[in-house]
Amino acid sequence: MSKGIGSIPGLHTAASILEDCPGYKLDMFCIPKHYEEDLDHVLIPSGLINDRIERLARDICQDLGPQPIVALCVLKGGYKFFADLLDKIKQLNRNTDESIPISIDFIRLRSYADDQSTGKVEVLGADNLAGLKGKNVLVVEDIVDTGRTMEKLLNVLQEYQPRNIKVASLLVKRTTRSIGYKPDYTGFEIPDRFVVGYALDYNEYFRDLSHICVINEKGRKKYAKKD
């Protein structure tokens, strides 16, 4: 199999970053000086992310339009993907014959300590979601790892009796820890590497990095939570 990006068949094809993909050297891109020694390589450049989101927006509009939707952003990591995805949908709304009325809401989840999922999911902000009853909901998430966090969130959202729920995730990680959950819309399927950037963090660092990169061991130790 060739190195690089492939595709995963399905209702909506996900761009698959292959296991042996070497990524891109850091010096090929503009990386903030304070992170240069903490990253191994660029996995997905920002321009490729932007183009992929444009296609996701088109798929979502074709599938869900013209019915109104509530776009639900999963904070904090999902905010950048959420903002860019909605910008693409708004562009389509302005330039096509059919458009989708969109309202927005936010929820915050907590399941990570350092680079590992804790297995315990804390849902914050769910007490303000009673307005989802009878609505079409689009959950926008940054990354699906094991799938347990999203499964927990979907169980919580179902308690508010929405009409239906669709999930868009920028990334889905291939991991043996996965419970098998797949979102309705996936930007990229990636190997089991800990990635940062494009609002994905490591203990709140790296959100200010434009590209999606793989953190190195030095970066993990430098930004690990201190006891």
C-alpha positions as CSV (number, residue, x, y, z in Angstrom):
1,M,0.0,0.0,0.0
2,S,1.3,3.4,-0.9
3,K,2.1,6.0,1.7
4,G,-0.1,9.0,2.2
5,I,-3.9,9.5,2.0
6,G,-6.4,6.9,0.9
7,S,-10.2,6.5,1.3
8,I,-12.6,4.5,3.4
9,P,-15.7,3.3,1.5
10,G,-19.1,4.2,2.9
11,L,-22.1,6.5,2.7
12,H,-19.6,9.4,2.9
13,T,-16.1,8.5,2.2
14,A,-13.5,9.5,4.9
15,A,-10.0,10.6,3.8
16,S,-7.8,8.0,5.4
17,I,-4.3,8.8,6.6
18,L,-2.5,5.5,6.1
19,E,-0.5,3.7,8.8
20,D,2.8,4.2,7.2
21,C,2.2,7.9,6.2
22,P,5.4,9.8,7.2
23,G,3.6,13.1,7.3
24,Y,5.5,16.3,6.5
25,K,8.7,17.8,7.9
26,L,8.2,20.7,10.2
27,D,10.4,23.0,8.3
28,M,8.1,22.8,5.3
29,F,5.5,24.8,7.2
30,C,5.2,27.8,9.5
31,I,5.3,26.4,13.0
32,P,5.2,28.6,16.1
33,K,8.7,28.9,17.5
34,H,7.6,27.8,21.0
35,Y,6.5,24.4,19.6
36,E,9.2,23.6,17.1
37,E,11.1,21.2,19.5
38,D,7.9,19.6,20.8
39,L,6.5,18.1,17.5
40,D,7.5,15.1,15.4
41,H,5.9,16.0,12.1
42,V,2.9,17.7,10.5
43,L,0.2,15.0,9.8
44,I,-2.4,17.2,8.1
45,P,-1.6,20.7,6.8
46,S,-4.2,23.4,7.4
47,G,-4.9,23.9,3.7
48,L,-5.9,20.2,3.4
49,I,-8.1,20.5,6.5
50,N,-9.8,23.5,4.9
51,D,-10.5,21.7,1.6
52,R,-11.9,18.6,3.4
53,I,-14.2,20.7,5.6
54,E,-15.6,22.3,2.4
55,R,-16.6,18.9,1.1
56,L,-18.1,17.9,4.5
57,A,-20.2,21.1,4.4
58,R,-21.5,20.2,1.0
59,D,-22.4,16.6,2.1
60,I,-24.2,17.9,5.2
61,C,-26.2,20.4,3.2
62,Q,-27.2,17.8,0.6
63,D,-28.3,15.4,3.3
64,L,-30.0,17.6,5.9
65,G,-31.3,20.6,3.9
66,P,-33.6,22.4,3.8
67,Q,-34.8,21.5,7.3
68,P,-33.6,23.7,10.2
69,I,-30.8,22.2,12.3
70,V,-29.2,22.9,15.7
71,A,-25.5,22.8,15.3
72,L,-24.0,21.6,18.7
73,C,-20.3,22.4,19.2
74,V,-18.4,20.1,21.6
75,L,-15.9,22.4,23.4
76,K,-13.1,23.1,23.7
77,G,-11.4,21.1,20.9
78,G,-14.3,21.3,18.5
79,Y,-14.5,25.1,18.3
80,K,-12.2,25.6,15.3
81,F,-13.8,22.8,13.3
82,F,-17.2,24.1,14.3
83,A,-16.5,27.7,13.2
84,D,-14.9,26.7,9.9
85,L,-17.7,24.1,9.1
86,L,-20.4,26.6,9.7
87,D,-18.6,29.2,7.6
88,K,-18.6,26.7,4.7
89,I,-22.3,26.0,5.2
90,K,-23.1,29.7,5.3
91,Q,-21.3,30.1,2.0
92,L,-23.4,27.4,0.5
93,N,-26.5,29.0,1.9
94,R,-25.7,32.2,0.1
95,N,-24.9,30.6,-3.2
96,T,-27.3,27.7,-3.8
97,D,-31.0,27.4,-4.4
98,E,-31.7,25.7,-1.1
99,S,-30.4,26.8,2.3
100,I,-30.4,25.4,5.8
101,P,-31.6,27.6,8.8
102,I,-29.0,27.0,11.6
103,S,-29.0,27.8,15.3
104,I,-26.1,27.0,17.5
105,D,-25.5,25.7,21.0
106,F,-22.5,24.4,23.0
107,I,-21.6,21.6,25.3
108,R,-18.3,20.7,27.0
109,L,-17.0,17.2,27.7
110,R,-14.0,16.1,29.8
111,S,-12.4,12.7,29.3
112,Y,-8.6,13.2,28.9
113,A,-5.7,13.4,31.2
114,D,-2.3,13.9,29.4
115,D,-2.5,11.8,26.2
116,Q,-4.9,9.1,27.4
117,S,-8.7,8.9,27.7
118,T,-9.6,8.4,31.3
119,G,-12.6,6.2,30.5
120,K,-14.7,8.5,32.6
121,V,-16.7,11.1,30.8
122,E,-17.9,14.3,32.4
123,V,-20.7,16.2,30.6
124,L,-20.8,19.9,31.3
125,G,-23.6,22.3,30.2
126,A,-26.2,19.6,29.4
127,D,-28.8,21.2,31.7
128,N,-29.4,24.0,29.1
129,L,-30.3,21.7,26.2
130,A,-34.1,21.3,26.7
131,G,-34.6,23.3,23.5
132,L,-33.3,20.4,21.5
133,K,-36.7,18.6,21.8
134,G,-38.1,17.8,18.4
135,K,-35.1,19.4,16.6
136,N,-32.6,18.1,14.0
137,V,-29.3,18.1,15.8
138,L,-25.8,18.1,14.2
139,V,-23.1,17.4,16.8
140,V,-19.7,18.8,15.8
141,E,-16.7,17.1,17.5
142,D,-12.9,17.4,16.9
143,I,-11.9,13.8,17.3
144,V,-13.4,10.3,18.0
145,D,-10.9,8.1,19.8
146,T,-12.4,5.0,21.5
147,G,-16.0,6.3,20.8
148,R,-17.0,6.0,24.5
149,T,-17.1,9.8,24.9
150,M,-19.4,10.2,21.9
151,E,-21.6,7.3,23.0
152,K,-22.0,8.9,26.4
153,L,-22.9,12.3,24.8
154,L,-25.4,10.8,22.5
155,N,-27.1,9.0,25.4
156,V,-27.4,12.3,27.2
157,L,-28.7,14.1,24.2
158,Q,-31.4,11.5,23.6
159,E,-32.9,12.4,27.0
160,Y,-33.9,15.7,25.5
161,Q,-35.9,13.9,22.7
162,P,-34.5,15.5,19.6
163,R,-36.0,14.6,16.2
164,N,-32.7,13.1,15.1
165,I,-29.0,13.4,15.7
166,K,-26.1,13.4,13.2
167,V,-22.5,13.6,14.2
168,A,-19.6,15.3,12.3
169,S,-16.1,14.7,13.5
170,L,-13.0,16.1,11.9
171,L,-10.9,13.1,13.0
172,V,-11.5,9.4,13.8
173,K,-8.7,7.5,15.2
174,R,-8.0,3.9,14.3
175,T,-7.3,2.2,17.6
176,T,-7.8,-1.3,19.1
177,R,-9.5,0.4,22.0
178,S,-12.4,1.5,19.8
179,I,-15.9,0.3,20.6
180,G,-16.7,0.5,16.9
181,Y,-18.6,3.8,16.8
182,K,-18.4,5.8,13.5
183,P,-19.7,9.3,13.0
184,D,-22.1,10.2,10.1
185,Y,-19.5,12.6,8.7
186,T,-15.8,12.1,9.1
187,G,-13.0,14.4,7.9
188,F,-10.0,12.2,8.3
189,E,-9.4,8.7,9.6
190,I,-6.0,8.7,11.2
191,P,-3.5,6.2,12.8
192,D,-3.4,5.7,16.6
193,R,-1.1,8.7,17.2
194,F,-1.6,11.5,19.7
195,V,-2.3,14.6,17.6
196,V,-2.4,18.3,18.5
197,G,-3.2,21.5,16.7
198,Y,-6.2,23.0,14.9
199,A,-7.7,23.5,18.4
200,L,-6.8,20.0,19.6
201,D,-4.8,20.3,22.8
202,Y,-2.4,18.5,25.1
203,N,-3.3,19.7,28.6
204,E,-4.5,23.0,27.0
205,Y,-1.4,23.6,24.9
206,F,-1.1,23.5,21.1
207,R,-4.6,25.0,20.4
208,D,-2.8,27.9,18.7
209,L,-1.2,25.6,16.2
210,S,-2.7,25.8,12.7
211,H,-1.8,22.3,11.4
212,I,-2.6,18.9,12.9
213,C,0.7,17.5,14.1
214,V,2.0,14.5,16.0
215,I,3.5,15.5,19.4
216,N,7.0,14.0,20.2
217,E,8.1,12.5,23.5
218,K,9.8,15.7,24.6
219,G,6.6,17.6,24.1
220,R,4.7,15.0,26.1
221,K,7.0,15.3,29.0
222,K,7.3,19.1,28.8
223,Y,3.5,19.7,28.9
224,A,2.4,16.7,31.1
225,K,0.3,17.5,34.1
226,K,2.5,18.0,37.2
227,D,1.5,16.2,40.4
